[in-house]
Amino acid sequence: MGYTIANTMSTPMLVNDWKEPHRTLLVTHKFSPQGVSGVAILAESHISVHTWPEIGYGAFDVFMCGDAEPMKAVGVLSRAFGTMDVRVKELLRGDGVVLDAGVAA
């Protein structure tokens, strides 16, 4: 059994859908009368969510380091929230700042 980001969603999303073996912390906050904010802090990663159900909008931040493939989260989130209207903006953290120091940016 996985951990749900919020049991207030029509289709709860499971953190273990990412098959991340080192999940460490899950924090959520439900707003009244609706909406949720949450963050899953994983080894070398985090995934945060903020929803505005009254306008049918949710925003996610998927930050991953190392060999992780953050774009795989797009399909998981799309299925979990039952939407095909997905818009992705990829930001390469440290791009142009972190030079080849032997560490993944």
Stockholm file with secondary structure:
# STOCKHOLM 1.0

chainA/1-105         MGYTIANTMSTPMLVNDWKEPHRTLLVTHKFSPQGVSGVAILAESHISVHTWPEIGYGAFDVFMCGDAEPMKAVGVLSRAFGTMDVRVKELLRGDGVVLDAGVAA
#=GR chainA/1-105 SS CCCBSCTTSSSCCBGGGGCCTTEEEEEEEECSSSCEEEEEEETTEEEEEEEEGGGTEEEEEEEECTTCCTTHHHHHHHHHTTCSCCCCCCCCTTTTTSCSSSSCC
#=GC SS_cons         CCCBSCTTSSSCCBGGGGCCTTEEEEEEEECSSSCEEEEEEETTEEEEEEEEGGGTEEEEEEEECTTCCTTHHHHHHHHHTTCSCCCCCCCCTTTTTSCSSSSCC
//
